[in-house]
Amino acid sequence: MDEQFFKEVRKMVPIAAVDILAVNKGRLLLMLRNNEPVKDVWFTPGGRVRIGETLEVAVLRKLKEETGLKAKKVKRKGTMCHFYPARALASIT
């Protein structure tokens, strides 16, 4: 979807996304974000869920896209809400 249209959608509705807690030998993978919201903050990999995609499929896709890694197994841990700081919200308006 075109970026301007996506910005308009984000103003009106929540966007389903996944955050991936990629753990190997007790170590959690964090990445320095290149994009808003929360650019230049260490964060877990993840991103938007596509229409028709399960959360598990979205996790596998985003992990591969963002890190080149493949998960051995996916275990759903729970849900959460992100409320980004004003600087991040200003970048999407």
Contacts in CASP RR format, 6 or more apart in sequence:
PFRMAT RR
TARGET T0000
AUTHOR 0000-0000-0000
METHOD contacts of the structure
MODEL  1
MDEQFFKEVRKMVPIAAVDILAVNKGRLLLMLRNNEPVKDVWFTPGGRVR
IGETLEVAVLRKLKEETGLKAKKVKRKGTMCHFYPARALASIT
1 9 0 8 1.000
7 92 0 8 1.000
7 93 0 8 1.000
9 15 0 8 1.000
10 92 0 8 1.000
11 92 0 8 1.000
11 93 0 8 1.000
15 48 0 8 1.000
16 48 0 8 1.000
16 49 0 8 1.000
17 46 0 8 1.000
17 47 0 8 1.000
17 48 0 8 1.000
17 49 0 8 1.000
18 46 0 8 1.000
18 47 0 8 1.000
18 49 0 8 1.000
18 55 0 8 1.000
18 58 0 8 1.000
18 59 0 8 1.000
18 62 0 8 1.000
19 43 0 8 1.000
19 44 0 8 1.000
19 45 0 8 1.000
19 46 0 8 1.000
19 47 0 8 1.000
19 80 0 8 1.000
20 29 0 8 1.000
20 44 0 8 1.000
20 45 0 8 1.000
20 46 0 8 1.000
20 59 0 8 1.000
20 62 0 8 1.000
20 63 0 8 1.000
21 28 0 8 1.000
21 44 0 8 1.000
21 77 0 8 1.000
22 28 0 8 1.000
22 29 0 8 1.000
22 44 0 8 1.000
22 45 0 8 1.000
22 63 0 8 1.000
22 67 0 8 1.000
22 69 0 8 1.000
22 71 0 8 1.000
23 29 0 8 1.000
28 44 0 8 1.000
29 44 0 8 1.000
29 45 0 8 1.000
29 67 0 8 1.000
29 69 0 8 1.000
30 42 0 8 1.000
30 43 0 8 1.000
30 44 0 8 1.000
31 42 0 8 1.000
31 43 0 8 1.000
31 44 0 8 1.000
31 45 0 8 1.000
31 66 0 8 1.000
31 67 0 8 1.000
32 40 0 8 1.000
32 41 0 8 1.000
32 42 0 8 1.000
32 43 0 8 1.000
33 39 0 8 1.000
33 40 0 8 1.000
33 41 0 8 1.000
33 42 0 8 1.000
33 43 0 8 1.000
36 88 0 8 1.000
36 91 0 8 1.000
36 92 0 8 1.000
37 82 0 8 1.000
37 84 0 8 1.000
37 85 0 8 1.000
37 88 0 8 1.000
37 89 0 8 1.000
37 91 0 8 1.000
37 92 0 8 1.000
38 84 0 8 1.000
38 85 0 8 1.000
38 88 0 8 1.000
39 88 0 8 1.000
39 91 0 8 1.000
45 62 0 8 1.000
45 63 0 8 1.000
45 66 0 8 1.000
45 67 0 8 1.000
46 59 0 8 1.000
46 62 0 8 1.000
46 63 0 8 1.000
46 66 0 8 1.000
47 58 0 8 1.000
47 62 0 8 1.000
48 58 0 8 1.000
49 55 0 8 1.000
49 58 0 8 1.000
50 58 0 8 1.000
50 61 0 8 1.000
53 61 0 8 1.000
55 76 0 8 1.000
56 74 0 8 1.000
56 76 0 8 1.000
59 71 0 8 1.000
59 74 0 8 1.000
60 70 0 8 1.000
60 71 0 8 1.000
60 74 0 8 1.000
63 69 0 8 1.000
63 70 0 8 1.000
63 71 0 8 1.000
64 70 0 8 1.000
END
